[in-house]
Amino acid sequence: MEFLTIVLSGLLGLLSPVGFGIEQVAQRTLRSQLEDVETLTVRIDNTPNWQIAQGRVDRIRIAGRGISPIADLRIDTLEIETDPIALQPASLRSGNLQLEQPLNAGIRLVLSRDDLNRALQSPAFMAQFRDLNLDALGAATQPLDRYDLVQPQLEFLEHDRLRFQVTLQAQQSATQLAIEAETGIRWIAGRQLELVEPTVTINERSLPPQLLALLLGGISQQLDLSRLESQGITARVLAWDIQPDRIELATFVRVDPSFTID
């Protein structure tokens, strides 16, 4: 969703009577708002061309490879195609873009296993999980022990299942805990992610069902796309496929006029 905001914000560089080079301006605008881009193409369909100065375009198509919206997170493939876009003329003058009519877009996303593992092992990600207290897991640890992550690793399995493995290293002792979590993924009505038959083991000992339910109980609610609707965004997953080396995701997004780009 953040990338869609970047795309809409990038229209600020287009909605002026530039005359020529509109697509090149769009590419430069998008590149300037991303951490890194390997390849990026923008196609803008508009007849007549002067409509773009009034905040209207017939269709925008964006295709990119090796896109990093933030440091250490690489998107292998990103494709976006919109329906017609119309912005309120007053919002062009104020600089706070506001849609005049809903914007519909299709988005295809490919995340590779290697890119996700590099992100998991990046210093920024690892720093978020220092000083872990594992009392809630019921693991046999020293009361004052705090743990750091070592080599988190994600695997893509058959039947839309994921396996996450990580070693936790105690800061004050030589204790190590090998944690392995595995789950299937299913989307309910295209909006809510559901964990299918999840399991978690610590040093090859399975967590009891009651503790597992306590730890994972809120994940589906947190990953419910309907939470975005309060912001004027409706998103639905149309297709989801896990291959040994990548995840492919196709989504439909509708942005209501109540959504404002600052």
C-alpha positions as CSV (number, residue, x, y, z in Angstrom):
1,M,0.0,0.0,0.0
2,E,2.9,2.4,0.7
3,F,4.1,1.9,-2.9
4,L,0.7,2.8,-4.2
5,T,0.9,6.0,-2.2
6,I,4.3,6.7,-3.8
7,V,2.8,6.1,-7.3
8,L,-0.1,8.5,-6.7
9,S,2.3,11.1,-5.2
10,G,4.4,10.8,-8.3
11,L,1.5,12.2,-10.3
12,L,2.4,15.6,-8.9
13,G,5.3,15.7,-11.4
14,L,2.9,14.8,-14.2
15,L,-0.1,17.0,-13.6
16,S,1.3,20.1,-15.2
17,P,1.5,21.2,-18.9
18,V,4.9,19.7,-19.4
19,G,4.0,18.8,-23.0
20,F,6.6,16.1,-23.7
21,G,8.5,13.5,-21.8
22,I,5.7,12.8,-19.4
23,E,6.7,9.1,-18.9
24,Q,10.3,10.0,-18.4
25,V,9.2,12.5,-15.7
26,A,7.1,9.8,-14.1
27,Q,10.0,7.4,-14.0
28,R,12.4,10.0,-12.4
29,T,9.7,10.9,-9.9
30,L,9.2,7.3,-8.8
31,R,12.9,6.5,-8.7
32,S,13.5,9.5,-6.4
33,Q,11.1,8.1,-3.9
34,L,12.5,4.6,-3.8
35,E,15.7,3.3,-2.0
36,D,16.8,1.5,-5.2
37,V,15.5,0.4,-8.6
38,E,17.1,-1.9,-11.1
39,T,14.7,-1.4,-14.0
40,L,11.5,0.7,-14.2
41,T,9.2,1.6,-17.0
42,V,6.1,3.8,-17.0
43,R,3.4,3.9,-19.7
44,I,0.7,6.6,-19.6
45,D,-2.3,6.4,-21.9
46,N,-4.1,9.6,-22.3
47,T,-6.3,11.0,-25.1
48,P,-6.1,13.9,-25.6
49,N,-2.8,14.6,-23.9
50,W,-3.8,18.0,-22.4
51,Q,-6.1,16.1,-20.0
52,I,-3.1,15.3,-17.9
53,A,-2.9,19.0,-16.9
54,Q,-6.4,18.7,-15.5
55,G,-5.5,15.7,-13.3
56,R,-6.9,13.0,-15.6
57,V,-5.3,10.0,-17.3
58,D,-6.9,7.0,-19.0
59,R,-4.5,4.4,-17.7
60,I,-1.0,4.1,-16.1
61,R,1.1,1.0,-16.4
62,I,4.2,0.5,-14.3
63,A,6.6,-2.4,-14.5
64,G,9.7,-2.8,-12.4
65,R,12.4,-5.2,-11.4
66,G,14.6,-5.1,-8.3
67,I,12.6,-2.5,-6.5
68,S,13.6,-1.6,-2.9
69,P,11.0,0.7,-1.3
70,I,13.2,0.7,1.9
71,A,16.8,-0.5,2.5
72,D,17.3,-4.3,2.6
73,L,13.9,-5.1,1.2
74,R,13.9,-6.0,-2.5
75,I,10.8,-6.7,-4.6
76,D,11.8,-9.0,-7.5
77,T,8.9,-8.0,-9.8
78,L,6.2,-5.3,-9.5
79,E,3.5,-4.6,-12.1
80,I,0.7,-2.1,-11.7
81,E,-2.1,-1.2,-14.1
82,T,-4.8,1.4,-13.3
83,D,-8.2,2.2,-14.6
84,P,-8.8,5.9,-15.5
85,I,-7.6,8.4,-12.8
86,A,-9.3,11.7,-12.1
87,L,-8.1,14.1,-9.4
88,Q,-10.0,17.1,-8.0
89,P,-8.7,20.2,-9.7
90,A,-8.6,22.1,-6.4
91,S,-6.2,19.5,-5.0
92,L,-3.8,20.2,-7.8
93,R,-3.4,23.8,-6.7
94,S,-3.1,23.0,-3.0
95,G,-0.6,20.2,-3.6
96,N,-2.6,17.7,-1.5
97,L,-3.8,15.3,-4.1
98,Q,-7.4,14.1,-3.8
99,L,-9.3,11.7,-6.1
100,E,-12.4,12.9,-7.8
101,Q,-13.6,9.3,-8.4
102,P,-12.4,5.9,-7.1
103,L,-9.2,4.6,-8.4
104,N,-9.0,0.9,-9.3
105,A,-5.7,-0.9,-9.9
106,G,-4.4,-4.4,-10.4
107,I,-1.0,-5.2,-8.8
108,R,1.2,-8.2,-9.4
109,L,4.0,-8.8,-7.0
110,V,6.9,-11.4,-6.9
111,L,9.1,-11.8,-3.9
112,S,12.0,-14.2,-4.1
113,R,13.1,-16.5,-1.3
114,D,16.7,-15.2,-1.5
115,D,15.6,-11.6,-1.2
116,L,13.3,-12.3,1.7
117,N,16.1,-14.2,3.5
118,R,18.5,-11.3,2.9
119,A,15.9,-9.0,4.4
120,L,15.4,-11.2,7.5
121,Q,19.2,-11.3,8.0
122,S,19.7,-7.6,7.6
123,P,21.1,-5.6,10.5
124,A,17.9,-3.5,10.6
125,F,15.6,-6.5,11.0
126,M,17.9,-8.3,13.5
127,A,18.1,-5.2,15.6
128,Q,14.3,-5.3,16.2
129,F,14.6,-8.7,17.9
130,R,17.4,-8.2,20.4
131,D,17.0,-8.7,24.1
132,L,14.1,-11.2,23.6
133,N,12.5,-12.6,26.8
134,L,11.2,-16.1,26.2
135,D,9.3,-16.6,29.4
136,A,6.0,-16.7,27.5
137,L,7.2,-19.8,25.5
138,G,7.7,-21.8,28.6
139,A,11.2,-22.7,27.5
140,A,13.7,-23.9,30.0
141,T,15.8,-20.8,30.3
142,Q,17.6,-18.8,33.0
143,P,15.2,-16.1,34.4
144,L,17.5,-13.2,33.4
145,D,18.5,-14.6,30.0
146,R,17.9,-12.4,27.0
147,Y,18.3,-13.7,23.5
148,D,19.3,-12.5,20.0
149,L,18.4,-14.0,16.7
150,V,21.0,-15.9,14.7
151,Q,20.6,-16.8,11.0
152,P,16.8,-16.6,10.5
153,Q,15.9,-18.6,7.4
154,L,12.6,-18.9,5.4
155,E,11.8,-21.9,3.2
156,F,8.9,-22.2,0.7
157,L,7.3,-25.7,0.7
158,E,4.6,-27.5,-1.3
159,H,0.9,-26.9,-0.8
160,D,1.4,-23.2,0.0
161,R,3.3,-23.8,3.2
162,L,6.2,-21.8,4.8
163,R,8.9,-22.9,7.2
164,F,10.8,-20.4,9.3
165,Q,13.9,-21.5,11.2
166,V,16.0,-19.5,13.6
167,T,18.5,-20.0,16.4
168,L,18.2,-17.9,19.5
169,Q,21.5,-17.2,21.3
170,A,21.5,-16.3,25.0
171,Q,23.4,-13.2,25.8
172,Q,24.6,-14.3,29.2
173,S,25.3,-18.0,28.6
174,A,26.1,-20.5,25.9
175,T,22.4,-21.6,25.7
176,Q,21.0,-21.9,22.2
177,L,17.4,-22.6,21.2
178,A,16.6,-23.9,17.8
179,I,13.1,-22.8,16.8
180,E,11.2,-24.0,13.8
181,A,7.8,-22.8,12.8
182,E,5.8,-24.1,9.9
183,T,2.4,-23.2,8.6
184,G,0.1,-23.2,5.5
185,I,-1.3,-20.0,4.1
186,R,-4.8,-19.4,3.0
187,W,-6.7,-16.3,2.1
188,I,-10.4,-16.1,3.3
189,A,-12.6,-14.1,0.9
190,G,-9.4,-12.6,-0.5
191,R,-8.9,-10.3,2.5
192,Q,-7.9,-12.3,5.6
193,L,-4.8,-14.4,5.9
194,E,-5.3,-17.6,7.7
195,L,-2.6,-19.9,9.2
196,V,-3.3,-23.5,8.3
197,E,-2.1,-26.3,10.6
198,P,0.7,-24.2,12.2
199,T,3.4,-25.9,14.3
200,V,6.2,-24.5,16.4
201,T,9.1,-26.6,17.9
202,I,11.8,-25.5,20.3
203,N,14.8,-27.8,20.3
204,E,12.6,-30.3,18.5
205,R,9.9,-30.2,21.2
206,S,6.5,-29.1,20.0
207,L,4.6,-26.4,21.7
208,P,1.4,-27.6,23.3
209,P,-1.8,-26.5,21.4
210,Q,-3.0,-24.1,24.1
211,L,0.3,-22.2,24.0
212,L,0.4,-22.2,20.3
213,A,-3.1,-20.8,20.1
214,L,-2.1,-18.1,22.5
215,L,1.0,-17.1,20.5
216,L,-0.7,-17.1,17.1
217,G,-4.2,-16.2,17.9
218,G,-4.0,-12.6,16.8
219,I,-2.1,-13.0,13.6
220,S,-5.1,-13.4,11.3
221,Q,-6.7,-10.3,12.7
222,Q,-3.6,-8.3,12.2
223,L,-3.3,-9.5,8.6
224,D,-6.9,-8.7,7.7
225,L,-6.9,-6.3,4.7
226,S,-10.3,-4.9,5.7
227,R,-8.3,-2.9,8.3
228,L,-7.3,-0.7,5.4
229,E,-10.9,0.3,4.7
230,S,-10.9,3.0,7.4
231,Q,-8.3,4.7,5.3
232,G,-10.4,4.6,2.1
233,I,-8.5,1.6,0.7
234,T,-10.1,-1.7,-0.3
235,A,-7.7,-4.5,-1.2
236,R,-8.3,-8.1,-2.1
237,V,-6.0,-11.0,-2.9
238,L,-7.0,-12.5,-6.3
239,A,-4.3,-15.1,-6.6
240,W,-1.5,-16.5,-4.3
241,D,1.1,-19.0,-5.3
242,I,4.2,-20.3,-3.4
243,Q,6.9,-21.9,-5.5
244,P,10.3,-23.2,-4.1
245,D,12.1,-20.0,-5.0
246,R,9.4,-17.3,-4.9
247,I,5.9,-16.1,-3.8
248,E,3.6,-14.6,-6.4
249,L,0.7,-12.4,-5.4
250,A,-2.0,-10.7,-7.5
251,T,-4.2,-8.2,-5.9
252,F,-7.0,-5.7,-6.7
253,V,-6.9,-2.3,-5.0
254,R,-9.6,0.3,-4.9
255,V,-8.8,3.8,-3.5
256,D,-11.8,5.9,-2.5
257,P,-11.9,9.7,-2.9
258,S,-11.7,10.0,0.9
259,F,-8.0,8.9,0.6
260,T,-5.7,12.0,0.5
261,I,-2.1,12.1,-0.7
262,D,-0.1,14.7,1.2
